[in-house]
């Protein structure tokens, strides 16, 4: 479990560093398309970090990782079923999973401040909830 704690700590530290660079949601309308793409990349990395933590827990606990087309969604569902995260956390993550999928398949010019604002605004709350639940699980 010590090795798992170290890997999770590294991921949490990476996420903390994302928040240092993340502008407030109120600043998004004034950003250029290139800057919005940067914010989108930070949100994408934020979600990836959360997934990485869940995957590390699965591996450490010898829980099989989902495979196939919808593995991202199944990972979150399975994390709820394994009591790693709550249903509330899953519901928050759903918005970021949808964005993760969008960002992976869209052009940077398809990013709009009004669509990113709620994700940026709620990211700290989700992160706090997620960290608390992971700490309880561990």
C-alpha positions as CSV (number, residue, x, y, z in Angstrom):
1,X,0.0,0.0,0.0
2,X,3.0,2.3,0.6
3,X,3.9,2.2,-3.1
4,X,0.3,2.9,-4.0
5,X,0.3,5.9,-1.7
6,X,3.4,7.3,-3.4
7,X,2.0,6.9,-6.9
8,X,-1.3,8.6,-5.8
9,X,0.6,11.4,-4.1
10,X,2.5,12.0,-7.4
11,X,-0.7,12.2,-9.3
12,X,-2.3,14.5,-6.7
13,X,0.8,16.7,-6.9
14,X,0.5,16.9,-10.6
15,X,-3.2,17.9,-10.3
16,X,-2.3,20.5,-7.7
17,X,0.2,22.0,-10.2
18,X,-2.6,22.2,-12.9
19,X,-4.7,24.3,-10.6
20,X,-1.8,26.8,-10.2
21,X,-2.0,27.4,-13.9
22,X,-5.8,27.3,-14.3
23,X,-7.4,30.7,-14.7
24,X,-10.6,31.4,-12.8
25,X,-13.8,30.7,-14.7
26,X,-14.6,34.4,-14.9
27,X,-11.5,35.1,-17.0
28,X,-12.3,32.6,-19.7
29,X,-14.3,35.0,-21.9
30,X,-11.3,37.3,-22.3
31,X,-8.9,34.5,-23.4
32,X,-7.7,33.9,-26.9
33,X,-8.5,30.7,-28.7
34,X,-5.0,29.5,-28.0
35,X,-5.4,30.2,-24.3
36,X,-8.7,28.5,-24.2
37,X,-7.0,25.4,-25.8
38,X,-4.5,25.6,-22.9
39,X,-7.3,25.6,-20.3
40,X,-9.0,22.7,-22.1
41,X,-5.7,20.8,-22.0
42,X,-5.5,21.4,-18.3
43,X,-9.1,20.2,-17.8
44,X,-8.2,17.1,-19.9
45,X,-5.1,16.5,-17.8
46,X,-7.2,16.9,-14.6
47,X,-9.5,14.2,-15.6
48,X,-6.6,12.0,-16.8
49,X,-5.0,12.4,-13.3
50,X,-8.2,11.2,-11.6
51,X,-8.5,8.2,-13.9
52,X,-4.8,7.4,-13.3
53,X,-5.4,7.3,-9.6
54,X,-8.4,5.0,-10.0
55,X,-6.4,2.7,-12.3
56,X,-3.5,2.6,-9.8
57,X,-6.0,1.6,-7.0
58,X,-7.4,-1.1,-9.3
59,X,-4.0,-2.5,-10.1
60,X,-2.9,-2.5,-6.4
61,X,-6.1,-4.2,-5.3
62,X,-6.0,-6.7,-8.2
63,X,-9.2,-5.4,-9.7
64,X,-9.4,-5.9,-13.4
65,X,-9.4,-2.8,-15.5
66,X,-12.2,-2.4,-18.0
67,X,-11.4,-2.8,-21.7
68,X,-13.1,-1.9,-24.9
69,X,-14.8,1.1,-26.4
70,X,-16.4,2.5,-23.2
71,X,-13.7,1.6,-20.7
72,X,-13.5,5.2,-19.4
73,X,-17.1,5.2,-18.4
74,X,-16.9,1.6,-17.1
75,X,-13.8,2.6,-15.0
76,X,-15.8,5.2,-13.1
77,X,-18.8,2.9,-12.7
78,X,-16.6,0.1,-11.4
79,X,-14.9,2.6,-9.0
80,X,-18.4,3.3,-7.5
81,X,-19.2,-0.5,-7.3
82,X,-15.8,-1.1,-5.6
83,X,-16.7,1.7,-3.1
84,X,-13.6,3.8,-4.1
85,X,-15.7,6.8,-5.0
86,X,-19.3,7.8,-4.3
87,X,-22.2,8.2,-6.7
88,X,-22.0,11.9,-6.1
89,X,-18.4,11.9,-7.2
90,X,-19.3,9.8,-10.3
91,X,-22.0,12.3,-11.2
92,X,-19.4,15.2,-11.1
93,X,-16.9,13.1,-13.1
94,X,-19.5,12.5,-15.8
95,X,-19.2,16.1,-17.0
96,X,-15.4,15.8,-17.2
97,X,-15.6,12.4,-18.9
98,X,-17.9,14.0,-21.5
99,X,-15.4,16.8,-21.9
100,X,-12.5,14.4,-22.1
101,X,-14.2,12.6,-25.0
102,X,-15.0,15.9,-26.7
103,X,-11.5,17.3,-26.3
104,X,-9.9,14.2,-27.6
105,X,-12.0,14.3,-30.9
106,X,-12.6,18.1,-31.5
107,X,-10.6,20.9,-32.9
108,X,-9.3,23.6,-30.6
109,X,-11.4,26.2,-32.4
110,X,-14.5,24.4,-31.2
111,X,-13.9,25.5,-27.6
112,X,-16.1,28.2,-26.2
113,X,-15.7,30.0,-22.8
114,X,-19.3,29.4,-21.8
115,X,-18.8,25.6,-22.2
116,X,-15.6,25.6,-20.2
117,X,-16.7,27.9,-17.4
118,X,-18.7,25.4,-15.4
119,X,-15.9,22.8,-15.7
120,X,-13.3,25.2,-14.5
121,X,-15.6,26.6,-11.8
122,X,-16.5,23.1,-10.4
123,X,-13.1,21.5,-10.8
124,X,-11.8,22.5,-7.3
125,X,-15.0,21.1,-5.7
126,X,-14.7,17.9,-7.5
127,X,-11.0,17.6,-6.7
128,X,-11.7,18.1,-3.0
129,X,-14.5,15.5,-3.0
130,X,-12.3,13.1,-4.9
131,X,-9.3,13.5,-2.7
132,X,-11.4,13.1,0.5
133,X,-13.0,9.9,-0.9
134,X,-9.6,8.5,-2.0
135,X,-8.1,9.2,1.5
136,X,-11.1,7.4,3.1
137,X,-10.7,4.5,0.8
138,X,-6.9,4.2,1.5
